[in-house]
């Protein structure tokens, strides 16, 4: 597991998530620790290296 920092698509504050490189492709919802809005996170790893990271807001 390692910590990855990114900007919330709602409040623009820098937040972090813990990522698990043992799962090659991941898509999940995480709430912003500042504004509590849901963020869809898409992650892809290759040989335990982060290849892509996308954090987007969810239309409500």
HELIX and SHEET records of a PDB file:
SHEET    1   A 2 UNK A   2  UNK A   7  0                                        
SHEET    2   A 2 UNK A  14  UNK A  19 -1                                        
SHEET    1   B 3 UNK A  25  UNK A  31  0                                        
SHEET    2   B 3 UNK A  38  UNK A  46 -1                                        
SHEET    3   B 3 UNK A  49  UNK A  57 -1                                        
END                                                                             
